[in-house]
Amino acid sequence: MTQGFGFPFGCVAAVAAVIAADLAGATAHPWYALVTLAAVVLTFAHRGSPASATGVAVVAWALHTGFVLNRFGELRFDHASGLAAVVLATALLTGTLAHTVSTRRTREPTLQVREPTLQVRKPTLRVRRPTVRVREFAGRVLRAP
């Protein structure tokens, strides 16, 4: 994912996840929204930078606490919002560790020694030595009168 667009795309995905979970009945069952938001945070932590994933996790927590648990956008710090913070932080940590492991595997140097591929060719143009006739002709032509 492009480094500059991880946070905005994550916020849009989190809002879409909350809307989809709300349509599925997340007000009666808050776990619907929490599971979809954890999947969004996990995905963006694995694919993006750790800073943008942390921002997405904070926005996801605010969306869950403000619009799923408390319907009027009010942030409350109670047991349900604390549980949501723990779930989203776990998803963030898991995705970040998976990102670290996957980038470390791709960056491991290979210890294969390669032979040089540059091939030096011998010149193919043969130069003939001038014969006696050419020297005599050149001597006559270049002679000044």
NORJORA-V987890 format. One record per pair of residues at least 24 apart in sequence whose ideal C-beta (glycine too) atoms are under 7 Angstrom apart, sorted by the first residue. I is the first residue (numbers start at 1). J is the second residue. Records with the same first field share a line. If there is no record, write none. Layout:
BEGIN
I->J / J
END
This chain:
BEGIN
1->47 / 48
3->49
6->44 / 48 / 49 / 52
7->52 / 55 / 56
10->40 / 44 / 48 / 52 / 56
11->56 / 59
13->40
14->40 / 56 / 59 / 60 / 63
15->63
18->63 / 67 / 68
22->68
26->68
27->68 / 71
30->68 / 69 / 80
33->64 / 68
34->64 / 84 / 87
37->63 / 64 / 88
38->87 / 88 / 91
41->88 / 91 / 92 / 95
42->91 / 94 / 95
45->91 / 92 / 95 / 96 / 99
46->95 / 98 / 99
50->96
53->92 / 95 / 96
54->92
57->88 / 89 / 92
60->88
61->85 / 88
END
